[in-house]
């Protein structure tokens, strides 16, 4: 059930967990940059993000504080466009956790930035799970092709 999960902001001690999740072969395969991420590059990206006012990075946990997944919102500077990215620990995939996490994250996003926002996600068509989740959550497909062979999904606020 939805109430058995909670979202919290990512903190400095999450750096190693997120490094391992980012380098999961399935995550790399679904990413635009498919190369493994080095520890040095990850740390630079991670710590810069912790202090970025245009980033909302959240970690999903169960009732025993076991980390399950992460969702990140990156707002374009001087824009209402917010790019969404998420991943689930491989142990928890296939159980409908992504949809629950994203619904919780939309509540957090709406209170974090109260503007009328547009969420966008670039997804490879072969990533059937993400394609299905975005469709189920009310995102629509853009007709414009992306140069990186992904398709763009978008959803305008309110998200909840």
N, C-alpha and C positions, 0 to 999 in steps of 0.2 A: 504493500500500500504506500501511497504518496507520503503519508505522515511518518513512515519509518526512515525517511531520508532527510538530510539537511544539507544546506549549502553554506559554506563559509568562504571568506576571502582567502586567497592563496597567501601564504606567509613565507618568509625566508627559508624556514626549515623544510619546505616542500620542494626545494630545488632538485634534490636527487630523485625523488619519486617522479617528478615531471620529466626529468631527463630520461629515465627508463621508459616511461610511457611514450615520450616523443620518438624514441628509437625502436619501439615495437615494430616488427616487420610489416604488420597490417596497417599501422598508422603511417609509416613511411610510404607504403604502397599507395595510400589514398591521398598523400600530400602532393602539392605541386613540386616541391623540392624533395626528390626521392632519396637523396644521399643521406647516410647516417650523419647525425649531428655530433660534433665534437663537444667534449665537456667544456672547453674554453668558450666556444661559441654559444653554447647553451647558457652558461653562467652570465655572460655579457648580456644576452637577450633577456634572461630571466630577471636579473637585478635591475636592468633599465626599466623593465615592465612594472616592477613593484612600485616605482615612483612616478609612473606615467599617469597623469590625470585623465588621459584618453583611453585607458585600459581598465576594464573590469574583469578580473580573473578569479574564478570561483572553483572550489573543490567540493564534490559531492561525497558525503559520508553516510554510512548507515548508523543505526542507533548505538552501535558500539564504537563509533568513530573510525571504522575501517574505511579507507579511501576507495572510492569506486570509479570516479571519473572526474573530468574537468571540463569546464566551458569557459571560453574567453571571448570577450567583446572588445573590439578595437574600433574606437570612433575616429573617423577621419577628422583632422583638424579643420575647424571652421565649417563643419558639415553636419548634416543630420544622418549621414550614412554610417552604419555600424556593421563591421564585418564580424561574423560569428564563426567560431571554430570550437570543436569539441572532440573528446575521445573518452572511451570507456576502457577500464582495465580488462584485459583479455578474459579473465575469469568470469566477469559479469556480462559479457556480450551475449546477445540472443535472448535476454529476459525482459525486454521492454524498458530497460533502465534509461536509455537515452531520451526517450520521450518524456519520462517523468522528470529527469534532470533539467531538460530544456524548459519545461513548463514552470518549474521552480525558478529557474534562472530568469525567465521573462518577468516574474514578479520583482526580483532583485533589480533587474535592469530598469524597469519602469520607475522604481523609487530612487535609483542611483542617478539617472538622467531623466528628468521629467519632460523633456522636449518630445515633440512628435518626431519619432525616429523611423528610419527604414533599415531593417536588418537585411544583410545580404550574405549569401554563402555560395562559394564556388565549389562545385562537386563534380567529380568524374562520373560520367554516366554508368560506368561499371560498378560504382559503389552503390549497389542496390539498396542497402540498408539505410544509408543517409538520404538517398532519393526518396524512399518511402516515408521516412520520418518527417522530412521537410514538407512533403505533400500532406501528410496527416495533420501537421501543425498549421496548415493554412497558407504556407508559402506558395508563391506562384513562380512558374518558370519564365525567364526572360526569353524573348525571341532572338536577342542579339547573340551571335556566337562569340565565345571568348578565345583569345589567342592561345591559351594554354590547354585547349581541348576539354575544358570543363564547361558545365552549364551553370548559369547563375540563377539562384533562387532568391526571392525577396518577399518581405513581409513588412507592411507598414503598421505603426502603432495605432491603436492600443493592441498589445500582444496578448493580453489576458482577458 
